[in-house]
Amino acid sequence: MNQTVAAAQRHIADIEARVIRQSAMVERLSKAGLDSTKAEHTLRVLEQALALTHEHIRILLPGGLAVGNASRP
């Protein structure tokens, strides 16, 4: 596996972890009756970044490669 693909896989794992944490933050804010608008926006941005990173790795590898645990949008 080349270094670019390995870096992309690490990046995907990092973004997935961030998505999980941000999703939990949105849930906590909502349950507490607090404004979660900015947290939800951040979550959407992270999800978009994850989708773009998955697309990047599909471009890098002919036939694609299953990486990460989150579902792809």
C-alpha positions in Angstrom: 0.0 0.0 0.0 1.5 3.3 -0.9 2.0 6.2 1.4 -0.8 8.3 -0.1 -3.4 5.6 0.4 -2.2 5.0 4.0 -2.4 8.7 4.7 -6.0 8.8 3.3 -7.0 5.8 5.5 -5.6 7.6 8.6 -7.4 10.7 7.6 -10.7 8.8 7.1 -10.3 7.2 10.6 -9.7 10.6 12.1 -12.7 12.2 10.4 -14.9 9.2 11.4 -13.9 9.6 15.0 -14.7 13.4 14.8 -18.1 12.6 13.3 -18.9 10.2 16.1 -17.9 12.8 18.8 -19.7 15.6 17.0 -22.9 13.5 16.7 -22.8 12.8 20.4 -22.4 16.6 21.0 -25.5 17.3 18.9 -27.4 14.7 20.8 -26.3 16.0 24.2 -27.2 19.6 23.3 -30.6 18.6 21.9 -31.4 16.5 25.0 -30.5 19.4 27.2 -32.8 21.7 25.2 -29.9 23.9 24.1 -29.3 25.4 20.6 -27.5 22.8 18.5 -27.5 24.7 15.3 -23.7 25.3 15.1 -23.0 21.8 16.3 -25.3 20.4 13.6 -23.6 22.6 10.9 -20.2 21.3 12.1 -21.4 17.7 11.9 -22.6 18.3 8.3 -19.2 19.8 7.4 -17.4 16.8 8.9 -19.7 14.4 7.0 -19.0 16.2 3.8 -15.3 16.0 4.5 -15.6 12.3 5.1 -17.5 11.8 1.8 -14.9 13.7 -0.1 -12.1 11.8 1.5 -13.8 8.5 0.5 -14.1 9.8 -3.0 -10.5 10.8 -3.1 -9.4 7.2 -2.1 -11.7 5.8 -4.8 -9.9 8.0 -7.3 -6.5 6.9 -6.0 -7.3 3.2 -6.2 -8.7 1.5 -9.3 -11.7 -0.5 -8.2 -11.9 1.3 -4.9 -11.0 0.1 -1.4 -13.2 -0.4 1.6 -11.8 1.8 4.3 -13.3 3.0 7.6 -16.4 2.1 9.5 -18.9 4.9 8.7 -21.4 4.6 5.9 -20.7 6.7 2.9 -23.3 9.3 1.9 
